[in-house]
Amino acid sequence: MTSKFYKIYLSLIIACGLTTSAQANNLSITNVGLASRDPGTKTLVVQFDVAWNNSWRNKINHDAIWLTVRLNNTADVITNKRLCKISTSGLNPTGSSLGTANNLEFYVPSSDQKGALLRRSSNGNVVDVSTKGAQLTIDYSSCGFSDTDSVSVSVFGLEMVLIPQGSFYAGDGVSTAALNNSSGGPLYINSENAIPISYPSNGNPSESKSGDNVTIPVTFPKGYNAFYAMKYKITQDQWVEFVNSLGSAAARAHRDITDNNHKNSDSVVLRNTVSCVGSTLSCSTSPIESPTALRPSRPVSFLSWMDLAAFLDWDALRPMTELEYEKMARGPLMPVPGEYAWGTADIVAATTISGNEDGTETISDLNANANFNNTTLTGGDNSPGGLSVNQSGPIRSGIFAATATSRITAGASYYGVMDLSGNLKERVVTIGNTAGLSFDAKHGDGILTGFSTDGKPLATITGFEGNANIANWPGLDSTPGHGVIGASGSGFRGGSWSDTSSLLRVSDRAEAALTSTAATGSFGGRGVRSYDGN
């Protein structure tokens, strides 16, 4: 997601200048600017246009856009975009405007006001959505700015899907270490109350041993309560936007996926195209280089748990649990033994890409719905002279979905979440050990280690800049200021392009408690946001 920034001046006048554009699959946010300011209340009105395709709202659920607003001081040597609070909360709060559209609504969570959900306001057919001149009012003092600072503004957006409150089943009776009840059947989850379970065996030393009795606590998100999930895994463009927002060289260095702790190259590796133009080593060399991505709509790989946690903290989201993963895949339906995210035990591999990989490419194999089994695809970038010749790896997010596809051929979950089986592994919070069970669903606050509460760089945290720092998140170090530097309490679900089909099953827990701080070409991720509205 590349952006240019609209400059404004918090002084006696508002000066118009550049525009901001942002792309996230079929989401666009353009013409970002300032409509007005009020020094008395320390607020600014941010104005922008939004458009996205194939929006829906029905009696089951709907899609939405999670919008966060950032300001940065134009005097900063390195751009530091600070997350600002929306000034008021609730449905269509004071200071918001939906612009030219008459079928949309804003919802700002009262818990932290760190962003806004933009969604359809009533049920109807699947349609393309757009509005011009939408407005949100932000509190610029919440992100450390004064009345006279010269700043730029940006709006970051992610496509989300509502996973509504309701009961569901975890486990399918046949997948490795699948969850079950005391009678051996699927585990029925009908509340967020504590749940006593007995661990199945998956042979993973990070998980408590088979037969151990444990209680999943009330505070652990079990998937019953409503939440919003990212429709797609984090894309390469979104990752670049995140890294380029960090206001210190050290923070960027720790989130540099071209370094020797990640893919160790600025070239295309396993179809990861993130690079630093002009840099011979990494994005953290001097002078500071800004990473770019040649394939913005492709999900980003080579993410460690620490990388994913940092992105989610930055955008006021949180990690998902492995129970939430099963809920968003299966919905309220009875489990199908060995099923994948599209609800059947049938799977068809992608082998051939059709078209140029510019975000419009498709898979030409009839009924293909997954990328797995270490397949080296033909066509697209794998054509002679292309970016990824003879390389396996992730393919465009949502590539199987088209106008005429069904849930099965689109590879979609019950609720419309994409790519939950295959492509890149999903990093989750595990129920397999006490470190995971300590997670209590706190959201990120937009402030990473190495920065003060107003987003300004600190000089006192050396070697630990740019980490998530939210209490009870897996991998959080016990030393204050270090943040998430490990992965204890995390694991994987859903499998990847490099795995055999069994790991892609919704209920397969072979890696659910696999603790790994590594960042390989099969590791990606997405986040969720608890929902406190109606």
C-alpha positions in Angstrom: 0.0 0.0 0.0 1.9 3.0 -1.2 1.0 6.5 -0.1 1.8 10.1 -0.7 0.9 12.6 2.0 -1.3 15.6 2.2 0.5 18.4 4.1 -1.4 20.6 6.5 -0.3 23.3 9.0 -1.8 23.5 12.5 -1.5 27.3 12.7 -3.8 30.1 11.6 -4.7 28.6 8.3 -5.1 25.2 6.7 -3.0 24.9 3.5 -4.0 22.5 0.8 -1.3 20.4 -0.8 -0.6 16.8 -1.9 -3.1 14.0 -2.0 -2.9 10.6 -0.4 -3.7 7.3 -2.2 -3.8 3.8 -0.7 -4.5 0.5 -2.3 -5.3 -2.8 -0.5 -6.5 -5.3 -3.0 -9.8 -3.7 -4.3 -9.8 -1.0 -1.6 -8.8 2.5 -2.5 -8.5 5.5 -0.2 -7.7 8.8 -2.1 -7.9 12.6 -1.9 -7.0 12.7 1.8 -6.9 16.2 3.2 -8.0 18.5 6.0 -11.4 20.1 6.1 -11.1 22.2 9.3 -9.5 22.4 12.7 -10.5 23.5 16.2 -7.7 24.5 18.5 -10.1 24.8 21.3 -11.0 21.1 21.3 -7.6 20.0 19.7 -9.4 18.4 16.8 -8.9 18.1 13.1 -11.4 17.0 10.4 -9.8 14.5 8.0 -11.5 14.2 4.6 -11.0 11.4 2.1 -12.6 9.3 -0.6 -13.2 5.6 -0.2 -14.1 2.8 -2.7 -14.1 -0.9 -2.7 -15.7 -3.7 -4.7 -18.1 -6.5 -3.9 -19.3 -5.2 -0.5 -22.1 -7.2 1.2 -24.4 -7.0 4.1 -27.0 -9.7 4.9 -28.7 -11.3 7.9 -25.5 -13.4 8.6 -22.7 -10.9 8.4 -21.1 -8.1 6.4 -17.7 -6.7 5.3 -16.2 -3.4 6.5 -13.1 -1.3 6.2 -11.0 -0.7 9.3 -9.6 2.9 9.0 -6.8 4.4 11.1 -5.6 7.9 10.9 -2.0 9.0 11.4 -0.2 12.4 11.5 3.5 12.9 11.2 5.6 16.0 11.8 7.1 17.2 8.5 10.3 18.2 10.4 11.1 14.5 11.3 14.2 13.2 9.6 12.5 9.8 9.3 8.8 9.8 8.8 7.0 8.9 12.0 3.3 8.4 11.5 1.5 8.5 14.8 -1.8 6.8 15.3 -4.4 9.4 16.5 -7.7 8.8 18.3 -11.0 9.5 16.7 -12.5 12.3 18.8 -15.8 10.6 19.7 -17.1 7.0 19.6 -20.2 5.1 18.6 -22.3 4.9 15.5 -21.8 7.8 13.1 -20.2 9.9 15.9 -20.2 13.6 16.1 -17.7 15.0 13.7 -18.0 12.2 11.1 -19.6 12.5 7.7 -20.3 9.7 5.1 -19.8 12.1 2.2 -21.7 11.4 -1.0 -22.9 7.9 0.0 -26.3 7.2 1.6 -25.8 3.5 2.3 -22.8 3.6 4.7 -22.1 4.1 8.4 -19.1 4.6 10.6 -18.6 2.8 13.9 -15.9 3.9 16.3 -15.2 1.6 19.2 -15.7 3.1 22.6 -12.9 1.0 24.2 -10.0 3.0 22.6 -11.3 5.2 19.7 -8.1 4.1 17.8 -9.9 3.7 14.5 -13.2 3.5 12.7 -15.2 0.8 10.9 -16.8 1.9 7.6 -19.6 -0.5 6.5 -22.9 -0.8 4.7 -25.8 0.5 6.8 -28.5 -1.9 5.6 -28.8 -5.4 4.0 -28.8 -5.7 0.2 -27.2 -7.2 -2.8 -23.4 -7.4 -3.4 -22.4 -4.1 -4.8 -19.3 -1.9 -5.4 -19.2 0.9 -2.8 -17.8 4.4 -3.1 -18.1 7.7 -1.4 -16.4 11.1 -1.8 -15.7 13.6 0.9 -16.1 11.2 3.9 -14.9 12.8 7.1 -13.6 11.7 10.5 -12.6 14.1 13.3 -9.4 13.2 15.2 -7.9 14.4 18.5 -4.5 15.6 17.4 -3.3 16.0 21.0 -3.8 12.2 21.5 -0.8 11.6 19.2 1.4 14.3 20.6 0.8 17.3 18.4 0.3 21.0 19.2 -1.6 23.7 17.5 1.4 25.0 15.5 3.0 21.8 14.3 3.5 21.3 10.6 2.2 17.8 9.8 1.2 15.4 7.1 -1.8 13.1 7.4 -2.5 9.6 6.0 -5.4 7.2 6.3 -4.7 3.4 6.3 -7.4 0.9 5.5 -7.9 -2.9 5.8 -10.7 -5.0 4.5 -12.5 -6.8 7.3 -15.2 -9.3 7.8 -17.6 -9.5 10.7 -17.6 -12.9 12.5 -20.9 -12.6 14.5 -21.5 -13.8 18.0 -22.7 -17.3 18.1 -22.0 -21.0 18.9 -19.8 -23.2 16.8 -17.9 -26.5 16.8 -14.1 -26.9 17.1 -12.6 -30.2 15.9 -13.7 -32.6 13.2 -12.8 -36.0 14.7 -10.2 -37.0 12.1 -7.6 -34.2 11.7 -4.3 -34.4 13.7 -4.8 -33.5 17.4 -8.3 -32.1 16.6 -10.1 -30.8 19.6 -12.9 -32.9 21.1 -15.3 -33.2 24.0 -15.2 -35.8 26.8 -17.1 -38.2 24.5 -14.7 -37.9 21.6 -16.9 -35.7 19.5 -16.3 -32.1 18.3 -16.0 -29.5 21.1 -19.2 -27.3 21.2 -18.5 -23.7 22.2 -21.6 -21.8 23.1 -20.3 -19.0 25.4 -17.1 -17.3 26.5 -17.2 -19.1 29.8 -14.3 -21.1 31.0 -13.9 -24.5 29.2 -12.3 -27.6 30.7 -10.5 -29.7 28.1 -8.1 -32.6 27.9 -5.2 -32.1 25.5 -5.0 -34.3 22.5 -1.6 -35.4 21.4 0.2 -33.8 18.4 3.7 -34.8 19.2 4.8 -31.1 19.6 7.0 -30.5 22.6 5.6 -27.0 23.0 2.2 -28.3 23.8 1.2 -29.7 27.1 1.3 -33.5 27.0 -1.7 -35.6 25.8 -4.3 -36.2 28.5 -3.4 -33.2 30.6 -6.5 -31.5 31.9 -6.6 -27.7 31.6 -9.2 -24.9 31.7 -9.4 -22.4 28.9 -10.0 -19.2 31.0 -12.9 -16.8 30.7 -10.5 -14.1 29.5 -9.2 -16.1 26.5 -11.1 -15.3 23.3 -12.9 -18.5 22.3 -14.6 -17.3 19.1 -18.1 -17.1 20.6 -18.2 -13.3 20.9 -18.3 -11.1 17.8 -15.1 -9.9 16.2 -13.9 -8.5 12.9 -11.2 -10.5 11.0 -9.0 -9.3 8.2 -10.5 -10.6 5.0 -7.0 -11.3 3.6 -3.5 -11.9 5.1 -1.3 -8.9 5.3 -0.1 -8.0 1.8 3.4 -6.9 0.7 2.1 -3.4 0.1 0.6 -3.1 3.5 3.8 -4.3 5.1 5.8 -1.7 3.2 3.4 1.0 4.4 3.8 -0.1 8.0 7.6 -0.2 7.9 7.9 3.2 6.1 5.8 4.7 8.9 8.2 3.9 11.7 10.0 6.9 13.0 13.4 5.6 13.8 16.2 3.7 11.9 16.4 1.1 14.6 12.7 0.3 14.5 12.8 -0.1 10.8 15.9 -2.3 11.1 14.0 -4.7 13.4 11.1 -5.0 11.0 13.3 -5.3 7.9 12.3 -8.6 6.2 15.2 -8.3 3.7 17.8 -8.8 6.5 19.6 -12.0 7.4 17.0 -12.9 10.0 14.4 -13.1 7.2 14.8 -13.6 3.5 18.4 -12.2 3.5 18.0 -10.5 0.1 16.6 -7.5 -1.7 15.9 -9.8 -4.7 12.7 -11.8 -5.2 12.9 -14.9 -2.9 10.1 -17.5 -2.9 7.9 -14.8 -4.6 8.4 -12.2 -1.9 9.2 -9.0 -3.8 9.9 -6.6 -0.9 13.2 -4.8 -1.5 15.1 -1.6 -0.8 15.8 0.3 -4.0 19.4 1.5 -4.0 20.4 -0.5 -0.9 23.1 -3.2 -1.2 22.4 -4.8 2.2 19.0 -4.0 3.7 16.4 -1.5 4.5 18.4 -0.5 7.6 21.6 0.7 5.9 22.7 4.3 5.9 21.3 6.4 4.4 17.9 4.9 5.3 16.1 3.3 2.4 12.4 2.9 2.1 11.2 -0.6 1.2 9.0 -1.1 -1.8 7.0 -4.1 -3.2 6.8 -5.1 -6.8 3.7 -7.2 -6.2 1.6 -5.2 -3.7 -1.5 -7.5 -3.7 0.6 -10.6 -2.9 0.5 -11.7 0.8 3.8 -10.9 2.6 5.9 -13.8 3.7 9.0 -14.1 5.9 7.1 -12.7 8.9 8.2 -13.8 12.3 5.8 -13.8 15.3 7.5 -10.6 16.4 6.9 -9.0 13.0 3.2 -9.9 13.0 2.7 -8.7 16.6 4.4 -5.3 15.7 2.1 -4.8 12.7 -1.0 -5.6 14.7 0.0 -3.4 17.6 0.7 -0.5 15.2 -2.8 -0.8 13.6 -4.7 -1.3 16.9 -5.6 -4.9 16.1 -4.7 -8.1 18.0 -3.7 -11.6 17.2 -6.4 -14.2 16.6 -6.6 -17.4 18.7 -6.8 -20.9 17.2 -10.4 -21.2 18.3 -11.3 -18.0 16.5 -9.6 -19.4 13.4 -11.9 -22.4 13.5 -15.0 -20.2 14.0 -14.2 -17.9 11.1 -13.6 -20.9 8.8 -16.5 -23.2 9.8 -19.1 -20.9 11.1 -22.0 -22.5 12.9 -22.1 -25.6 10.7 -21.5 -29.1 11.9 -17.9 -30.2 11.1 -17.2 -32.2 8.0 -14.4 -34.7 8.7 -11.2 -33.5 7.1 -12.7 -30.3 5.8 -10.9 -27.3 4.5 -11.9 -23.7 5.0 -14.5 -23.9 2.2 -16.4 -26.6 4.0 -15.6 -29.8 2.1 -12.8 -32.4 2.2 -12.1 -31.9 -1.5 -9.1 -29.8 -2.6 -7.8 -28.8 -6.0 -4.3 -27.4 -6.4 -3.4 -24.3 -8.4 -0.8 -25.0 -11.0 -1.1 -22.2 -13.7 -1.3 -18.5 -13.4 -3.1 -16.6 -16.2 -2.2 -13.0 -17.0 0.4 -10.6 -15.8 0.7 -10.5 -12.0 -0.4 -6.9 -11.6 -3.3 -7.7 -9.2 -5.7 -8.9 -12.0 -4.1 -12.3 -12.6 -6.2 -15.5 -12.2 -5.7 -19.2 -11.8 -6.7 -21.1 -15.0 -7.0 -24.6 -13.5 -10.6 -25.7 -13.4 -12.0 -25.7 -9.8 -8.6 -24.9 -8.2 -9.1 -23.5 -4.7 -5.7 -23.8 -2.9 -2.0 -23.2 -3.2 -0.1 -26.1 -1.5 2.3 -29.0 -1.9 5.3 -26.9 -2.9 4.0 -26.5 -6.4 6.1 -24.4 -8.8 3.4 -22.6 -10.8 3.7 -21.8 -14.5 2.7 -18.6 -16.1 2.7 -15.1 -14.7 6.0 -14.2 -13.0 7.1 -17.8 -13.4 7.2 -17.3 -17.2 10.6 -16.9 -18.9 12.1 -13.6 -17.9 9.6 -13.1 -15.1 10.3 -12.1 -11.5 9.9 -15.6 -10.0 11.0 -18.1 -12.5 11.1 -21.6 -11.0 10.1 -20.3 -7.6 7.3 -21.6 -5.4 5.6 -19.3 -3.0 2.4 -17.3 -2.2 0.0 -16.1 -4.9 -2.3 -13.1 -4.9 -4.7 -12.8 -2.0 -8.2 -13.9 -3.0 -7.1 -15.1 -6.4 -9.6 -17.9 -6.6 -12.7 -15.6 -6.1 -14.5 -14.4 -9.2 -18.0 -13.4 -10.2 -19.1 -17.0 -11.0 -17.3 -18.9 -8.2 -19.0 -20.7 -5.3 -17.6 -20.7 -1.8 -15.8 -24.0 -2.7 -14.1 -22.8 -5.9 -13.4 -19.4 -4.3 -11.6 -21.1 -1.4 -13.7 -18.9 1.0 -14.7 -19.5 4.6 -18.3 -19.7 5.8 -18.2 -15.9 6.6 -16.2 -14.8 3.5 -12.7 -14.8 4.9 -10.2 -15.7 2.2 -7.1 -18.0 2.1 -7.5 -19.7 5.5 -6.3 -23.0 4.0 -3.0 -22.8 2.2 -0.9 -20.0 0.6 0.8 -18.9 3.9 0.5 -20.3 7.4 -1.7 -18.4 9.8 0.0 -17.4 13.1 -2.4 -17.9 16.0 -2.4 -17.8 19.8 -2.5 -21.4 21.0 -4.6 -23.1 23.7 -1.8 -25.7 23.9 0.2 -24.2 26.8 -0.1 -21.7 29.6 1.8 -19.0 27.7 -1.0 -19.0 25.1 -3.8 -19.3 27.6 -2.6 -16.1 29.3 -3.7 -14.1 26.3 -6.7 -11.8 27.1 -7.6 -10.1 23.8 -6.1 -6.7 24.5 -5.8 -4.6 21.3 -2.7 -2.8 20.1 -2.4 0.8 21.0 -0.4 2.0 17.9 2.8 2.7 20.0 5.7 0.3 19.6 8.8 0.0 21.8 11.3 2.8 21.4 8.5 5.4 21.2 6.8 7.4 23.9 3.1 7.5 24.5 2.8 10.5 22.2 4.7 8.6 19.4 8.0 10.4 19.7 11.2 8.3 19.5 13.0 7.5 22.8 16.7 7.3 23.1 16.7 4.9 26.1 15.5 1.7 24.5 18.5 0.4 22.6 18.3 -2.9 20.6 14.5 -3.4 21.2 12.9 -0.7 19.0 9.9 -1.4 16.9 8.4 -4.3 18.9 4.8 -4.8 20.1 4.4 -4.2 23.8 0.9 -5.2 24.8 0.4 -7.0 28.1 -0.2 -10.8 27.9 0.6 -11.0 24.2 2.6 -14.2 23.4 6.3 -13.6 23.4 6.3 -10.5 25.6 9.6 -10.2 27.5 9.5 -9.8 31.2 11.9 -6.8 31.0 9.9 -3.5 30.6 10.6 -1.9 27.3 11.8 -5.0 25.4 8.3 -5.9 24.1 7.5 -9.0 22.1 10.9 -10.6 21.4 9.8 -14.3 21.5 7.0 -16.5 20.3 6.0 -18.6 23.4 2.2 -19.0 23.3 1.9 -18.8 19.6 1.5 -21.5 16.9 0.3 -22.1 13.4 -2.9 -23.1 11.6 -4.0 -23.5 8.0 -0.8 -24.7 6.3 0.9 -23.0 3.4 2.1 -23.3 -0.2 4.9 -25.6 1.0 2.8 -28.0 3.0 0.9 -31.2 2.1 -2.9 -31.0 2.2 -3.4 -32.4 5.7 -2.0 -29.3 7.4 -4.5 -27.1 5.4 -7.5 -28.8 7.2 -9.5 -26.4 9.5 -9.1 -28.7 12.6 -5.6 -29.9 12.1 -3.5 -28.9 15.2 -0.2 -30.5 14.3 1.5 -27.1 14.5 -1.0 -25.3 16.8 1.5 -24.9 19.6 4.7 -24.9 17.5 6.8 -22.2 19.0 8.9 -20.6 16.3 10.7 -17.2 16.2 11.8 -17.9 12.6 10.7 -16.0 9.6 10.4 -18.3 6.6 8.9 -18.0 3.1 5.8 -19.9 4.2 4.9 -17.7 7.3 2.4 -14.9 7.0 -0.4 -13.6 9.2 -3.5 -11.5 9.7 -5.2 -9.9 12.7 -8.6 -9.4 14.3 -10.5 -6.8 16.2 -13.0 -7.6 19.0 -16.4 -5.9 18.4 -18.1 -4.1 21.2 -21.1 -2.8 19.2 -24.4 -4.2 17.9 
